[in-house]
Amino acid sequence: MDLFDVELGGRDEPSGGPGGSCSWVTAVILGILVLLAVLVHTFFGWARDLLGALIP
């Protein structure tokens, strides 16, 4: 399955061939996933520090 094909809106030209660049929707979704991963990593870092302070 080609995630960047014409049917998913990956390119502006109506007669697209194989390959191409990703759409804005794909870029936004990837950005949100990266931000979510950073937030989860930060949260668990804070939780580890808090538990380390409470349980010596």
C-alpha positions as YAML, in Angstrom:
chain: A
units: angstrom
residues:
- id: 1
  name: MET
  ca: [0.00, 0.00, 0.00]
- id: 2
  name: ASP
  ca: [1.36, 3.41, -0.98]
- id: 3
  name: LEU
  ca: [0.57, 5.89, 1.78]
- id: 4
  name: PHE
  ca: [1.56, 8.83, -0.40]
- id: 5
  name: ASP
  ca: [-0.53, 8.12, -3.49]
- id: 6
  name: VAL
  ca: [-3.03, 10.36, -5.27]
- id: 7
  name: GLU
  ca: [-6.14, 8.86, -3.64]
- id: 8
  name: LEU
  ca: [-5.00, 9.98, -0.19]
- id: 9
  name: GLY
  ca: [-4.24, 13.53, -1.38]
- id: 10
  name: GLY
  ca: [-0.48, 13.16, -1.28]
- id: 11
  name: ARG
  ca: [0.16, 15.26, -4.39]
- id: 12
  name: ASP
  ca: [-1.48, 18.21, -6.08]
- id: 13
  name: GLU
  ca: [-1.43, 17.00, -9.71]
- id: 14
  name: PRO
  ca: [-4.49, 14.97, -10.75]
- id: 15
  name: SER
  ca: [-2.59, 12.32, -12.72]
- id: 16
  name: GLY
  ca: [0.05, 11.16, -10.29]
- id: 17
  name: GLY
  ca: [2.35, 8.25, -10.85]
- id: 18
  name: PRO
  ca: [3.94, 6.07, -8.20]
- id: 19
  name: GLY
  ca: [5.77, 7.74, -5.33]
- id: 20
  name: GLY
  ca: [5.69, 11.41, -4.45]
- id: 21
  name: SER
  ca: [5.76, 13.62, -1.40]
- id: 22
  name: CYS
  ca: [3.59, 13.29, 1.67]
- id: 23
  name: SER
  ca: [0.51, 15.44, 2.25]
- id: 24
  name: TRP
  ca: [0.08, 18.10, 4.91]
- id: 25
  name: VAL
  ca: [-2.24, 15.76, 6.79]
- id: 26
  name: THR
  ca: [0.51, 13.14, 7.01]
- id: 27
  name: ALA
  ca: [3.02, 15.75, 8.19]
- id: 28
  name: VAL
  ca: [0.62, 17.01, 10.88]
- id: 29
  name: ILE
  ca: [-0.15, 13.47, 12.08]
- id: 30
  name: LEU
  ca: [3.55, 12.64, 12.29]
- id: 31
  name: GLY
  ca: [4.18, 15.88, 14.18]
- id: 32
  name: ILE
  ca: [1.42, 15.07, 16.67]
- id: 33
  name: LEU
  ca: [2.83, 11.58, 17.19]
- id: 34
  name: VAL
  ca: [6.31, 12.95, 17.84]
- id: 35
  name: LEU
  ca: [4.90, 15.52, 20.28]
- id: 36
  name: LEU
  ca: [2.93, 12.79, 22.04]
- id: 37
  name: ALA
  ca: [6.06, 10.63, 22.36]
- id: 38
  name: VAL
  ca: [7.99, 13.56, 23.87]
- id: 39
  name: LEU
  ca: [5.18, 14.29, 26.34]
- id: 40
  name: VAL
  ca: [4.95, 10.64, 27.43]
- id: 41
  name: HIS
  ca: [8.72, 10.48, 27.88]
- id: 42
  name: THR
  ca: [8.68, 13.69, 29.94]
- id: 43
  name: PHE
  ca: [5.75, 12.52, 32.08]
- id: 44
  name: PHE
  ca: [7.39, 9.22, 32.94]
- id: 45
  name: GLY
  ca: [10.62, 11.05, 33.73]
- id: 46
  name: TRP
  ca: [8.75, 13.25, 36.21]
- id: 47
  name: ALA
  ca: [6.96, 10.23, 37.67]
- id: 48
  name: ARG
  ca: [10.30, 8.42, 38.13]
- id: 49
  name: ASP
  ca: [11.78, 11.46, 39.89]
- id: 50
  name: LEU
  ca: [8.72, 11.81, 42.13]
- id: 51
  name: LEU
  ca: [8.73, 8.14, 43.10]
- id: 52
  name: GLY
  ca: [12.47, 8.28, 43.68]
- id: 53
  name: ALA
  ca: [11.96, 11.18, 46.11]
- id: 54
  name: LEU
  ca: [9.07, 9.50, 47.94]
- id: 55
  name: ILE
  ca: [10.60, 6.01, 48.16]
- id: 56
  name: PRO
  ca: [14.27, 6.28, 49.13]
...
